[in-house]
Amino acid sequence: MSIADNLKQVLAELPTGVRLVAVSKFNPNEEIEEAYRAGQRIFGESKVQEMTAKQESLPNDIEWHFIGHLQTNKIKYMAAYVAMIHGIDSYKLLTEVNKQAQKVGRVIDCLLQVHVAQEETKFGFSPDECRAMLVDGAWKTLENIRICGLMGMASNTDDTKQIDREFETLHNLFEELRVTFFVDAPQFKELSMGMSHDYHLAIARGSTLVRVGSKIFGERNY
Ligand SMILES: *Cc1c(COP(=O)(O)O)cnc(C)c1O
């Protein structure tokens, strides 16, 4: 199947209100262009340099979502164009994004990454760290970022019950934080969860942004 066919198949399964981030990391521009010609406009990348090189050579109406682990010294390279940063995992990182966004006169949409998987290796706030950061309230003074929701990854397992429990945990936290801290902030509406092997489960638990790569572009060659 072609990239366009794969894309159509994934899109056909998304209920209204769920958007697709086509994860194009490690895929060349020609493959992104194929998805673009088929109508896709939101692409996700996990390396700042790679995303920036692609942004410079691909159409301007692409929305670039940064989904990787972010180092503070890289923010400046994407501050001028990035549409959403999914992986905010510390207050310090949020202040650094705010600083770089201010320099270029933008407000950057951010998602707080929460660790719900069993693997130690995944990044993110614990639910308690995330609550504590929001209770503290200092984030409200950051005028060049908007907290638009949460992002998370389930464990890399075949145990669908476990994956489902982890997505449920993330969804419950999302609702709790929304009513506690964001009742007057309608932008807090995104729940970024679900990848190629588990996006159906994520959608059933209220995902609004699925991040699908290999199902569209094929297995990656690292
Ligand atoms: C690579 C990646 C994806 C996409 O993974 P696939 O299994 O190829 O769909 C989604 N989210 C994050 C954070 C990733 O790093």
The ligand as a Tripos MOL2 file, in Angstrom:
@<TRIPOS>MOLECULE
LIG
   15    15     1     0     0
SMALL
NO_CHARGES

@<TRIPOS>ATOM
      1 C1          7.9550    7.6630   17.0630 C.3       1 LIG1
      2 C2          6.8710    8.1690   17.9400 C.ar      1 LIG1
      3 C3          5.5180    7.9490   17.6080 C.ar      1 LIG1
      4 C4          5.0660    7.1400   16.4110 C.3       1 LIG1
      5 O1          5.3180    5.7980   16.6000 O.3       1 LIG1
      6 P1          4.7400    4.6830   15.5760 P.3       1 LIG1
      7 O2          4.7880    3.4470   16.3750 O.co2     1 LIG1
      8 O3          5.6460    4.6750   14.4110 O.co2     1 LIG1
      9 O4          3.3640    5.0930   15.2350 O.co2     1 LIG1
     10 C5          4.5620    8.5020   18.4330 C.ar      1 LIG1
     11 N1          4.8860    9.2170   19.5240 N.ar      1 LIG1
     12 C6          6.1620    9.4420   19.8830 C.ar      1 LIG1
     13 C7          6.4540   10.2360   21.0910 C.3       1 LIG1
     14 C8          7.2020    8.9180   19.1020 C.ar      1 LIG1
     15 O5          8.4610    9.1460   19.4710 O.3       1 LIG1
@<TRIPOS>BOND
     1     1     2 1
     2     2     3 ar
     3     2    14 ar
     4     3     4 1
     5     3    10 ar
     6     4     5 1
     7     5     6 1
     8     6     7 2
     9     6     8 1
    10     6     9 1
    11    10    11 ar
    12    11    12 ar
    13    12    13 1
    14    12    14 ar
    15    14    15 1
@<TRIPOS>SUBSTRUCTURE
     1 LIG1         1 GROUP 0 **** ****
